[in-house]
Amino acid sequence: MTENRIVSEFRLIKQDYAYNGDIMCEDDPRVARLKRIIDTMLSQVDKTIILLYCDCQSYRKLGKKMHLSHMTIRREVIRIKNIILEEYNRQ
């Protein structure tokens, strides 16, 4: 699976989530795959960073919350996304 195809799939999940806030509680196989990757491949710190980033959607806002520079947050979020994309591509 190419990275563009994976990114497209993530965008579809995000779009579905926008219309159905309960999608994370449903038995959608795409979401189950993501949950499994997040639960098994990410450290607790990584999970916290990605959840906080999903909550505020801003490197600057998250940097202020965590008392870190926005560039540090950006670098960490990109690193975490790459972990998820690589593992998603393998499965």
N, C-alpha and C positions, 0 to 999 in steps of 0.2 A: 504494500500500500504506500503510495507516495505521500510526502508531507502535505501537499496541497489537498489531497483527498481526505487525509486525517483532519486537517484544519476545517475543511468543509463539513465533515461529520460533526465536529465540535460546535460549529456555528449552527447546525440544524438542532442539536441538543439545546443550545442556548436559546434559539428561537422558540422551540417547544416549551422551554422553561418559562419564557416570558408570557406565554399564553396559559400555562398551567403550572402554578407555583408548587403543586404537590407532586410533580414528576419525579422528584428525588425519592419519593416514598413508593413509587410504582415499580412494577417488575419489568421495566424497559431494559432489554439486554445491553444497550449502549451505556445506559447509566450504571448498570450493574458492573460493567467492565471498568468504567471510570472509578467507581467506589472501590473496587478490588485493588486497583492500582494505587489509589490514594492511601488505602488502609495498609497495604503491604510494602510499598516502595518508598514512602515518604516518612521522614522522621517526624516526631511530634512538633518540633520547631518549624519544619517545612509546612506541615498541615496548618499550623497556627498562622503562618505568614500568608499562605494562599487563601485561607478563610477570611482573614482580615482584609486582604486585597480584594477579594470578591465582594466584601461588604462595602468598601468605600470606593473602589475602582479608580483610585488616584495614588500615584507613587508619592506625591507630596503630602497628601493627607495621612497616608499610612506611615510615612517617615516621621511626621510630627507625633503620631500616636506612639510609635516605637522609639522615638528619640534617635533616629538614624537619618542619614541623608537620603534624599529621594533617589540618588544614583545607586546607593547600596541596595535599597528596596527593589529598584528596577532590575539590577543584576541578579538578585535572589529570585525574583518572580520569573525571570527568563530562565534561570537555571532549573527551577522547579517545573516550569512548563516543558522544558526539554526532557526532563526525566519522564514526565507523563507521556509526552509524544513518542519517545523512544519505546517505552514499554507498551503503549497502545499499538504501535506499529508491529511489535513482535507477536502479539496475541492474535 
